[in-house]
């Protein structure tokens, strides 16, 4: 997901995407611990995607706070 796609989503959709990314991170860590992880770079992608979603959520929250 790129940032432009995320900016078009509602905060609820972003929170749902964040929850999915956190679950994916957990599953990837579990696979790495058990030696079943095939693509280690996927951990980095999931972590950065979660950070990207959090950044957009914080931007939206700041914009909403300044608008009031």
Order of alpha helices (4+ residues) and beta strands (2+ residues): alpha-alpha-alpha
